[in-house]
Amino acid sequence: MISAYSPAHITCFFQPAVVQDELASGSRGVGLRLEAGSEATAEEKLHGRTGMVVDGKPSDVPVIRMVAEILAPGRSFDIRIDNRLPPGQGFGMSAAGAVSVALCIAEITGKDSREAFEAAHIAEIRTKGGLGDVSAICCLSPQPVRIAPGLPPRGTVVGMDTGIKDVSVAVLGPRLDTPSVIGDADLSARISDSGRRHIDAYAENPSTGALFSHSNAFSSELGLESAAVSAALADLRAEGISAGMCMLGNSIFAIAPAGKVSRVLDGVPVRGTRTTGAPAAIIRKA
């Protein structure tokens, strides 16, 4: 039995880029790697299909099944994933789960971490999950900036740490469907144009203030914010708290203590975590 951990990742603003070469597909973007990620455990089984338990419930997660098929075709595993943040809300939990499971299966099957990251990235692309989260998780910086799309070395990810340490996150409504947003041709084109402008400007002069300024402009000008997200961001800014929308979730991130953010948001549950430069890695072998 092998266990692995992966950080989570919030994308603040981005530019999708899907091409025929899956390892060169993904997105450019600016984000934060978070300690509150995913832990996975995998054990090979001799008979039956691959089984999954996610956050204590039997599940069938397409991206995880794809990871297993890429790394170990024809073999089956019992897989358990425990997420420290809710999936489907812009925290990169799909990618964190894919990376942690891929590291486990790679260890079991004698493959290396590069092959594990490639499998996780390709699985995310094929199942239309987070287009750049695996690339960001690969970068050992708390604040990865995806300069060129794709998994390194096809893509380019650099650390631009502006000193953000403590982060609070809150979910404000039902999950958004990432494929439906990215699959809308008109909206995808507008996201691409807006993302390109904001990423280029931020990369020239990165700072905490610039990160939130570009994040807020990006989500607002594209109409991505739900009414609840818009109201929460306005309330937090009124209290002098820097906050932005998580891409693509009905959720926000802020750099203020969780208790203070919750009070401003009238008791909405808020989770506090920290940014991290720690790698995704095997954590237990049994």
Buried (B, 14 or more C-beta within 10 A) or exposed (E): EBBBBBBBBBBBBBBBBBEEEBBBBBBBBBBBBBBBBBBBBBBBBEEEEBBBBBBEEEBEBEBBBBBBBBBBEEBBBBBBBBBBBBBBBBBBBBBBBBBBBBBBBBBBBEBEBEBBBBBBBBBBBBBBBBBBBBBBBBBBBBBBBBBBBBBBEBBBBBEBBEEBEEBBBBBBEEBBEBEEBBEEEEBBEBBBEBBBBBBEBBBEEBEEEBBBBBBBBBBBEBEBBBEBBBEBBEBBBEEEBBBBBBBBBBBBBBBBBBEBBBEBBEEBEBBBBBBBBBBBEBBEEE
